[in-house]
Amino acid sequence: MAIKVYRKNKAARRKSSMVNRKELHGGGALKSLRRAKRRISGRGSEGKITIRHRGGGAKRNWREIDFGQTKQEVPGKVERIEFDPNRSSFIALILFADGERRYMLAWDGAKEGAEIMVKEKAKEKPGYRMMLKNVTPGATVYNVELSPGRGGTLQRSAGSYATLMGIKDKHALLKLSSGEVRMVSKESWANYGAVSNSDHRLVRIGSAGRKRRMGRRPQVRGKVMNPVDHPHGGGEGAQPIGLKHPKTPWGKPALGVRTRRKNRYSEAMIVARRQRKKRK
């Protein structure tokens, strides 16, 4: 879908744009698959803020997405493509032959009336779900299971996909969108193709108010704070941070520091780390 640019009739819209959703379903979500969404505003199980700058925003309903797609060998058709405010990709309402309806992630090129099938050795058509051992090397997949039976956890955001490099012994070698190359069980399930709404990366928010409605509160740079509030703070005028490396408000190293836990059981499954992009 194309990018829609707003008319420049006010300051907030001069640099704003959005994905044109003219072809999507105009009504609300299916009532039986819609749930109330509880707001946590960045707080963890103890009620303490674990993610800063979260809160407020427009009210949303949660759509129950079938990431595991356990309904095997039952043909289904796309009834409609919908916008989901809780994720960057679009979602598809699937009507199965037995009359049941489920939501799933829409694939790139999904249209009303398109067929879908979940089978161990299905056709290699966009949206079809199958085991990785039955996918041709070089093909792209999404909604990949990290471990068999767990449900899709990898490559679920808009426009993302993983490339199957090959099958070796009990594992499939995948190259993720981040550039990381890792091994996954060849018995894991994945959808063929790529996730919908690849133009999402081209959207420009354009205004602070629009960001607030998305549930994001303002962020303030550390260098404009006082020294008591941030390690980067203090000084007269526009001063540099005065440190060898950037730090968090609590004094820990920030920006470019590895956050993955060392000696984790999944370390052995990672063949190559993602490469950090060089700043121009």
VOBA-1610 file (N, C-alpha, C; in pm, whole numbers, padded with zeros to 5 digits, always signed):
BEGIN
Met+00083-00119+00000Met+00000+00000+00000Met+00087+00124+00000Ala+00033+00230-00060Ala+00110+00354-00075Ala+00107+00436+00053Ile+00197+00534+00058Ile+00203+00627+00170Ile+00115+00747+00140Lys+00032+00783+00235Lys-00057+00899+00221Lys+00007+01017+00292Val+00026+01127+00220Val+00085+01249+00277Val-00027+01347+00307Tyr-00028+01401+00427Tyr-00133+01493+00467Tyr-00118+01628+00397Arg-00228+01699+00387Arg-00222+01836+00338Arg-00147+01924+00439Lys-00070+02018+00388Lys+00011+02101+00478Lys-00069+02223+00524Asn-00185+02196+00584Asn-00272+02305+00626Asn-00250+02345+00772Lys-00162+02277+00842Lys-00127+02316+00978Lys+00013+02263+01010Ala+00076+02323+01111Ala+00216+02290+01140Ala+00234+02143+01174Ala+00139+02083+01244Ala+00153+01944+01287Ala+00148+01847+01169Arg+00093+01891+01056Arg+00077+01800+00943Arg+00177+01824+00830Arg+00266+01918+00848Arg+00360+01950+00739Arg+00453+01834+00707Lys+00488+01759+00810Lys+00581+01647+00788Lys+00518+01513+00824Ser+00386+01508+00833Ser+00319+01385+00873Ser+00280+01300+00752Ser+00281+01170+00772Ser+00235+01079+00668Ser+00185+00951+00735Met+00111+00871+00661Met+00060+00744+00713Met+00042+00647+00597Val+00027+00520+00628Val+00000+00419+00526Val-00146+00432+00483Asn-00169+00438+00354Asn-00306+00450+00302Asn-00382+00320+00330Arg-00486+00331+00413Arg-00563+00213+00453Arg-00699+00206+00383Lys-00706+00262+00264Lys-00832+00270+00191Lys-00887+00130+00157Glu-00798+00034+00130Glu-00840-00100+00088Glu-00874-00191+00206Leu-00852-00145+00329Leu-00879-00229+00445Leu-01025-00222+00487His-01064-00318+00571His-01200-00322+00625His-01226-00197+00707Gly-01339-00130+00683Gly-01367-00003+00749Gly-01434-00016+00885Gly-01494-00131+00917Gly-01563-00148+01045Gly-01469-00189+01157Gly-01528-00224+01273Gly-01450-00265+01388Gly-01410-00411+01382Ala-01342-00455+01488Ala-01297-00594+01495Ala-01414-00687+01524Leu-01396-00815+01491Leu-01498-00916+01519Leu-01518-00927+01669Lys-01644-00916+01714Lys-01673-00907+01856Lys-01627-01029+01934Ser-01640-01148+01877Ser-01602-01271+01947Ser-01451-01285+01966Leu-01372-01212+01886Leu-01226-01218+01896Leu-01167-01089+01949Arg-01251-01008+02012Arg-01207-00879+02066Arg-01211-00883+02217Arg-01107-00831+02280Arg-01098-00829+02426Arg-01059-00690+02475Ala-01095-00659+02599Ala-01054-00532+02658Ala-00904-00537+02687Lys-00835-00429+02661Lys-00691-00424+02682Lys-00661-00343+02808Arg-00592-00406+02901Arg-00555-00338+03026Arg-00429-00257+03006Arg-00432-00135+03053Arg-00314-00048+03039Arg-00219-00070+03156Ile-00092-00087+03124Ile+00008-00106+03230Ile+00106+00011+03236Ser+00106+00096+03135Ser+00187+00219+03133Ser+00334+00195+03169Gly+00391+00087+03117Gly+00532+00060+03137Gly+00567+00001+03271Arg+00468-00044+03348Arg+00493-00100+03481Arg+00501-00252+03476Gly+00587-00307+03561Gly+00604-00451+03570Gly+00509-00514+03669Ser+00537-00640+03707Ser+00449-00713+03797Ser+00445-00654+03938Glu+00548-00580+03978Glu+00552-00518+04110Glu+00490-00379+04111Gly+00442-00334+03996Gly+00383-00200+03989Gly+00484-00089+03971Lys+00611-00126+03950Lys+00716-00026+03930Lys+00739-00004+03781Ile+00779+00117+03744Ile+00805+00148+03604Ile+00932+00076+03558Thr+00916-00012+03461Thr+01030-00084+03404Thr+01065-00031+03264Ile+00969+00032+03197Ile+00993+00096+03068Ile+00945+00241+03079Arg+01038+00333+03063Arg+01002+00475+03078Arg+00927+00528+02956His+00865+00643+02975His+00799+00718+02867His+00679+00643+02808Arg+00606+00572+02891Arg+00485+00503+02845Arg+00366+00554+02926Gly+00250+00558+02861Gly+00128+00598+02932Gly+00038+00684+02846Gly-00087+00693+02887Gly-00185+00773+02813Gly-00221+00705+02682Gly-00255+00784+02585Gly-00287+00731+02454Gly-00434+00697+02437Ala-00473+00672+02312Ala-00611+00639+02281Ala-00645+00498+02330Lys-00770+00477+02366Lys-00813+00345+02412Lys-00812+00246+02295Arg-00777+00122+02326Arg-00770+00018+02223Arg-00834-00110+02274Asn-00881-00190+02182Asn-00925-00325+02213Asn-00821-00424+02162Trp-00806-00534+02232Trp-00709-00635+02195Trp-00773-00735+02099Arg-00703-00768+01992Arg-00748-00871+01898Arg-00673-01001+01927Glu-00744-01110+01940Glu-00680-01239+01965Glu-00622-01294+01835Ile-00490-01294+01824Ile-00421-01340+01703Ile-00375-01484+01724Asp-00403-01569+01628Asp-00361-01709+01633Asp-00221-01720+01573Phe-00118-01705+01658Phe+00020-01713+01610Phe+00063-01858+01587Gly+00006-01951+01664Gly+00044-02091+01650Gly-00021-02159+01531Gln-00142-02113+01494Gln-00218-02171+01382Gln-00222-02324+01391Thr-00287-02371+01497Thr-00294-02515+01525Thr-00401-02587+01443Lys-00483-02514+01369Lys-00589-02575+01289Lys-00530-02629+01159Gln-00488-02754+01161Gln-00416-02812+01048Gln-00510-02883+00950Glu-00470-02875+00822Glu-00537-02944+00712Glu-00685-02910+00701Val-00721-02789+00745Val-00857-02736+00726Val-00843-02611+00640Pro-00892-02613+00517Pro-00876-02496+00430Pro-00952-02374+00483Gly-00896-02259+00458Gly-00958-02134+00500Gly-00943-02028+00393Lys-01027-01924+00405Lys-01021-01812+00311Lys-01017-01680+00387Val-00950-01582+00329Val-00943-01450+00389Val-01077-01381+00370Glu-01141-01350+00482Glu-01270-01282+00476Glu-01253-01131+00462Arg-01151-01078+00532Arg-01122-00935+00520Arg-00985-00907+00582Ile-00925-00796+00541Ile-00797-00748+00596Ile-00828-00628+00683Glu-00773-00627+00805Glu-00804-00522+00902Glu-00678-00453+00953Phe-00698-00332+01004Phe-00593-00258+01074Phe-00600-00295+01222Asp-00485-00323+01281Asp-00477-00355+01424Asp-00394-00247+01493Pro-00454-00170+01586Pro-00379-00062+01651Pro-00270-00112+01745Asn-00267-00242+01774Asn-00171-00297+01869Asn-00043-00348+01804Arg-00035-00343+01669Arg+00084-00394+01600Arg+00104-00317+01471Ser+00223-00330+01414Ser+00257-00256+01293Ser+00203-00322+01167Ser+00184-00454+01169Ser+00134-00525+01052Ser-00019-00526+01050Phe-00076-00558+00934Phe-00220-00577+00924Phe-00254-00719+00968Ile-00382-00742+00995Ile-00426-00876+01033Ile-00536-00921+00937Ala-00548-01053+00920Ala-00647-01110+00829Ala-00746-01194+00909Leu-00875-01176+00881Leu-00978-01259+00942Leu-01001-01379+00851Ile-00973-01498+00902Ile-00981-01621+00823Ile-01110-01696+00857Leu-01185-01732+00755Leu-01303-01816+00770Leu-01268-01956+00723Phe-01269-02053+00816Phe-01233-02190+00784Phe-01354-02267+00731Ala-01326-02382+00671Ala-01431-02463+00608Ala-01533-02513+00710Asp-01491-02528+00836Asp-01583-02576+00939Asp-01663-02463+01004Gly-01647-02340+00954Gly-01724-02227+01003Gly-01657-02144+01110Glu-01541-02186+01160Glu-01471-02110+01264Glu-01395-01993+01203Arg-01386-01885+01278Arg-01311-01766+01234Arg-01195-01742+01329Arg-01082-01704+01273Arg-00964-01671+01352Arg-00889-01556+01287Tyr-00821-01479+01371Tyr-00732-01375+01321Tyr-00591-01432+01306Met-00521-01390+01202Met-00380-01423+01186Met-00310-01304+01121Leu-00177-01304+01127Leu-00101-01197+01064Leu-00122-01201+00913Ala-00152-01087+00854Ala-00168-01080+00708Ala-00030-01080+00644Trp-00019-01149+00533Trp+00108-01157+00461Trp+00112-01051+00351Asp+00229-01027+00298Asp+00247-00929+00192Asp+00174-00976+00066Gly+00077-00899+00020Gly-00002-00935-00097Gly-00134-01003-00063Ala-00167-01016+00066Ala-00292-01082+00105Ala-00412-00998+00061Lys-00512-01066+00005Lys-00634-00999-00040Lys-00756-01081+00001Glu-00869-01016-00003Glu-00994-01082+00031Glu-01020-01198-00066Gly-01051-01316-00010Gly-01077-01435-00091Gly-00957-01524-00110Ala-00838-01480-00066Ala-00718-01563-00079Ala-00728-01686+00010Glu-00670-01798-00036Glu-00676-01923+00038Glu-00560-01935+00136Ile-00584-02014+00241Ile-00481-02038+00342Ile-00489-02184+00384Met-00373-02243+00415Met-00369-02383+00457Met-00253-02402+00554Val-00278-02480+00659Val-00174-02517+00755Val-00154-02667+00742Lys-00036-02707+00694Lys-00009-02847+00667Lys+00141-02869+00680Glu+00180-02990+00725Glu+00322-03018+00745Glu+00402-02999+00617Lys+00345-03038+00505Lys+00411-03019+00376Lys+00311-02951+00282Ala+00293-02822+00299Ala+00197-02746+00220Ala+00263-02686+00097Lys+00181-02626+00010Lys+00233-02556-00107Lys+00313-02434-00062Glu+00412-02402-00142Glu+00492-02283-00110Glu+00425-02160-00170Lys+00315-02120-00106Lys+00240-02001-00146Lys+00238-01905-00028Pro+00244-01774-00054Pro+00243-01677+00056Pro+00125-01698+00150Gly+00155-01704+00279Gly+00052-01723+00381Gly+00038-01866+00426Tyr+00073-01963+00344Tyr+00063-02104+00382Tyr+00164-02134+00493Arg+00125-02221+00585Arg+00211-02254+00700Arg+00255-02400+00692Met+00383-02423+00718Met+00439-02558+00705Met+00562-02570+00795Met+00619-02691+00802Met+00742-02712+00878Met+00861-02661+00798Leu+00961-02611+00869Leu+01078-02555+00803Leu+01153-02659+00719Lys+01148-02784+00758Lys+01221-02887+00683Lys+01163-02908+00544Asn+01041-02860+00520Asn+00977-02876+00390Asn+00979-02747+00306Val+01052-02646+00353Val+01063-02519+00280Val+01191-02522+00196Thr+01184-02474+00074Thr+01300-02471-00014Thr+01403-02370+00036Pro+01530-02407+00048Pro+01633-02311+00091Pro+01636-02189+00000Gly+01651-02073+00060Gly+01650-01947-00013Gly+01517-01876-00006Ala+01412-01947+00040Ala+01280-01887+00051Ala+01271-01801+00177Thr+01172-01712+00178Thr+01151-01626+00294Thr+01032-01676+00374Val+01043-01667+00506Val+00938-01711+00597Val+00917-01607+00706Tyr+00802-01615+00772Tyr+00773-01525+00884Tyr+00692-01600+00989Asn+00669-01536+01104Asn+00595-01598+01215Asn+00654-01736+01246Val+00784-01738+01270Val+00858-01863+01288Val+00859-01903+01436Glu+00842-02033+01461Glu+00850-02085+01597Glu+00996-02095+01640Leu+01025-02049+01760Leu+01160-02062+01813Leu+01186-02205+01859Ser+01081-02269+01910Ser+01085-02411+01944Ser+00951-02472+01904Pro+00950-02596+01857Pro+00828-02658+01804Pro+00713-02658+01906Gly+00595-02619+01858Gly+00475-02618+01942Gly+00457-02494+02026Arg+00552-02403+02023Arg+00545-02283+02107Arg+00460-02174+02043Gly+00444-02179+01913Gly+00375-02071+01843Gly+00475-01973+01785Gly+00433-01901+01681Gly+00525-01809+01614Gly+00572-01696+01704Thr+00704-01676+01709Thr+00762-01569+01791Thr+00860-01482+01713Leu+00916-01533+01602Leu+01016-01458+01524Leu+00952-01399+01399Gln+00997-01279+01362Gln+00958-01212+01237Gln+00806-01191+01230Arg+00755-01104+01317Arg+00612-01077+01320Arg+00579-00930+01293Ser+00678-00842+01289Ser+00651-00701+01267Ser+00634-00671+01119Ala+00584-00553+01087Ala+00549-00516+00950Ala+00668-00529+00856Gly+00648-00600+00744Gly+00748-00612+00640Gly+00864-00704+00670Ser+00864-00770+00785Ser+00980-00852+00822Ser+00969-00993+00767Tyr+01083-01056+00753Tyr+01090-01195+00707Tyr+01228-01250+00740Ala+01239-01381+00742Ala+01368-01449+00761Ala+01396-01532+00636Thr+01521-01544+00601Thr+01561-01622+00484Thr+01615-01757+00530Leu+01560-01865+00476Leu+01608-01998+00509Leu+01737-02026+00432Met+01847-02039+00506Met+01977-02060+00444Met+01998-02207+00405Gly+01939-02298+00484Gly+01955-02440+00456Gly+01916-02524+00576Ile+01917-02656+00557Ile+01886-02752+00663Ile+02013-02832+00693Lys+02048-02840+00822Lys+02166-02915+00862Lys+02132-03000+00983Asp+02139-03131+00966Asp+02105-03226+01073Asp+01964-03199+01126Lys+01952-03162+01254Lys+01821-03140+01315Lys+01776-02995+01313His+01856-02910+01250His+01827-02767+01257His+01815-02703+01119Ala+01740-02593+01119Ala+01730-02508+01001Ala+01808-02380+01029Leu+01881-02333+00930Leu+01963-02212+00945Leu+01886-02094+00888Leu+01858-01995+00974Leu+01779-01879+00934Leu+01861-01751+00945Lys+01846-01664+00846Lys+01904-01530+00855Lys+01790-01434+00881Leu+01791-01369+00999Leu+01682-01281+01040Leu+01698-01142+00980Ser+01594-01061+00994Ser+01596-00925+00939Ser+01707-00840+00999Ser+01745-00870+01124Ser+01850-00794+01191Ser+01988-00826+01137Gly+01999-00936+01060Gly+02129-00981+01011Gly+02184-01097+01091Glu+02120-01127+01204Glu+02163-01240+01286Glu+02133-01371+01215Val+02226-01463+01221Val+02207-01597+01165Val+02199-01694+01282Arg+02088-01768+01291Arg+02070-01859+01402Arg+02007-01990+01357Met+02022-02092+01441Met+01964-02223+01414Met+01832-02238+01488Val+01735-02298+01419Val+01604-02329+01475Val+01574-02473+01439Ser+01499-02542+01523Ser+01464-02680+01494Ser+01393-02690+01359Lys+01431-02789+01280Lys+01366-02804+01150Lys+01222-02851+01162Glu+01180-02892+01283Glu+01042-02932+01309Glu+00954-02810+01342Ser+01013-02692+01353Ser+00937-02571+01382Ser+00853-02531+01262Trp+00740-02466+01290Trp+00649-02422+01184Trp+00676-02277+01149Ala+00645-02241+01025Ala+00663-02103+00977Ala+00568-02078+00861Asn+00534-01952+00842Asn+00451-01912+00728Asn+00541-01873+00612Tyr+00500-01910+00493Tyr+00578-01879+00372Tyr+00550-01734+00331Gly+00654-01660+00296Gly+00638-01523+00248Gly+00693-01421+00346Ala+00631-01303+00349Ala+00674-01193+00437Ala+00551-01128+00499Val+00572-01056+00608Val+00461-00989+00678Val+00415-00868+00598Ser+00287-00837+00609Ser+00228-00726+00534Ser+00275-00590+00585Asn+00233-00486+00515Asn+00256-00346+00551Asn+00405-00312+00556Ser+00476-00343+00449Ser+00620-00313+00444Ser+00647-00162+00437Asp+00545-00083+00400Asp+00563+00063+00393Asp+00559+00129+00531His+00538+00051+00635His+00530+00107+00770His+00657+00185+00806Arg+00771+00141+00755Arg+00900+00206+00787Arg+00910+00347+00728Leu+00823+00380+00631Leu+00829+00511+00565Leu+00738+00614+00632Val+00660+00572+00731Val+00565+00662+00797Val+00642+00764+00881Arg+00598+00891+00875Arg+00655+00997+00957Arg+00548+01044+01055Ile+00579+01039+01183Ile+00481+01075+01286Ile+00445+01223+01275Gly+00545+01310+01266Gly+00519+01449+01232Gly+00486+01542+01347Ser+00420+01493+01453Ser+00380+01582+01562Ser+00389+01510+01695Ala+00407+01588+01801Ala+00416+01531+01935Ala+00282+01476+01981Gly+00174+01543+01941Gly+00041+01500+01982Gly+00006+01362+01928Arg+00047+01336+01804Arg+00021+01205+01745Arg+00097+01096+01821Lys+00217+01127+01865Lys+00296+01032+01943Lys+00231+01007+02079Arg+00171+01110+02139Arg+00104+01093+02267Arg-00018+01002+02253Arg-00088+01015+02144Arg-00206+00930+02122Arg-00167+00784+02100Met-00041+00761+02065Met+00009+00625+02048Met+00056+00565+02181Gly+00047+00644+02288Gly+00086+00595+02420Gly+00231+00621+02457Arg+00295+00716+02388Arg+00434+00750+02416Arg+00442+00888+02478Arg+00500+00894+02597Arg+00516+01023+02666Arg+00648+01088+02627Pro+00664+01218+02655Pro+00784+01290+02609Pro+00914+01235+02668Gln+01019+01240+02588Gln+01153+01204+02634Gln+01238+01330+02639Val+01319+01341+02743Val+01404+01459+02762Val+01550+01415+02758Arg+01631+01487+02684Arg+01774+01454+02674Arg+01843+01476+02808Gly+01937+01387+02838Gly+02008+01398+02965Gly+02095+01521+02974Lys+02150+01568+02861Lys+02243+01681+02863Lys+02175+01814+02894Val+02041+01818+02886Val+01972+01943+02920Val+01919+01938+03064Met+01951+01831+03137Met+01910+01821+03278Met+02018+01877+03369Asn+01986+01879+03497Asn+02084+01917+03598Asn+02171+01797+03634Pro+02290+01822+03690Pro+02379+01710+03724Pro+02316+01612+03824Val+02227+01661+03909Val+02164+01576+04008Val+02066+01477+03943Asp+02018+01510+03823Asp+01917+01428+03757Asp+01973+01331+03654His+02091+01363+03600His+02146+01277+03494His+02297+01295+03487Pro+02374+01188+03459Pro+02520+01201+03446Pro+02563+01294+03333His+02477+01314+03232His+02512+01403+03120His+02481+01549+03151Gly+02413+01575+03261Gly+02363+01710+03289Gly+02469+01807+03336Gly+02430+01935+03340Gly+02517+02041+03390Gly+02590+02115+03279Gly+02659+02220+03318Gly+02734+02301+03223Gly+02655+02419+03172Glu+02725+02514+03118Glu+02661+02634+03063Glu+02643+02620+02913Gly+02526+02648+02865Gly+02500+02640+02721Gly+02494+02496+02673Ala+02521+02480+02543Ala+02515+02347+02482Ala+02649+02276+02502Gln+02663+02209+02615Gln+02787+02139+02647Gln+02780+01993+02602Pro+02895+01933+02568Pro+02897+01787+02544Pro+02877+01714+02676Ile+02858+01584+02670Ile+02827+01509+02792Ile+02945+01502+02887Gly+03066+01520+02836Gly+03183+01523+02923Gly+03225+01387+02975Leu+03182+01281+02907Leu+03215+01145+02950Leu+03274+01068+02832Lys+03348+00961+02864Lys+03407+00880+02758Lys+03298+00803+02683His+03197+00755+02759His+03086+00680+02700His+02955+00734+02756Pro+02847+00729+02677Pro+02716+00771+02730Pro+02670+00680+02843Lys+02588+00735+02931Lys+02537+00658+03043Lys+02386+00677+03058Thr+02325+00583+03127Thr+02182+00594+03160Thr+02168+00691+03277Pro+02045+00729+03313Pro+02027+00816+03430Pro+02082+00756+03559Trp+02101+00622+03561Trp+02150+00554+03682Trp+02298+00521+03674Gly+02367+00573+03572Gly+02512+00558+03564Gly+02563+00436+03492Lys+02474+00355+03434Lys+02518+00237+03362Lys+02550+00272+03217Pro+02643+00201+03152Pro+02675+00230+03011Pro+02553+00217+02921Ala+02543+00304+02821Ala+02427+00306+02730Ala+02473+00318+02586Leu+02383+00293+02492Leu+02404+00310+02349Leu+02516+00219+02296Gly+02478+00104+02242Gly+02574+00013+02183Gly+02625-00095+02275Val+02577-00094+02401Val+02620-00197+02496Val+02536-00322+02477Arg+02597-00438+02480Arg+02523-00563+02467Arg+02437-00586+02590Thr+02311-00615+02566Thr+02217-00639+02675Thr+02179-00786+02686Arg+02220-00867+02590Arg+02188-01009+02596Arg+02264-01075+02712Arg+02195-01156+02789Arg+02254-01220+02904Arg+02361-01321+02861Lys+02475-01320+02928Lys+02585-01411+02893Lys+02553-01554+02939Asn+02612-01650+02869Asn+02596-01792+02901Asn+02450-01837+02900Arg+02370-01776+02817Arg+02231-01817+02805Arg+02226-01947+02722Tyr+02125-02030+02749Tyr+02119-02161+02684Tyr+02108-02150+02531Ser+02052-02039+02483Ser+02033-02024+02339Ser+02156-01970+02266Glu+02263-01941+02340Glu+02385-01888+02278Glu+02439-01982+02171Ala+02428-02113+02197Ala+02483-02211+02104Ala+02408-02214+01972Met+02286-02159+01970Met+02205-02160+01849Met+02236-02043+01756Ile+02311-01946+01807Ile+02343-01827+01727Ile+02474-01850+01652Val+02466-01848+01521Val+02583-01874+01436Val+02661-01745+01413Ala+02589-01636+01386Ala+02654-01506+01361Ala+02570-01396+01420Arg+02633-01303+01489Arg+02564-01189+01549Arg+02522-01090+01441Arg+02425-01009+01475Arg+02388-00902+01383Arg+02498-00797+01382Gln+02515-00732+01269Gln+02619-00631+01255Gln+02562-00493+01283Arg+02634-00418+01369Arg+02588-00285+01400Arg+02607-00192+01279Lys+02504-00114+01248Lys+02514-00023+01135Lys+02600+00096+01170Lys+02690+00131+01078Lys+02778+00246+01101Lys+02703+00375+01075Arg+02718+00469+01167Arg+02652+00599+01151Arg+02728+00684+01049Lys+02652+00747+00962Lys+02715+00831+00860Lys+02754+00966+00915
//
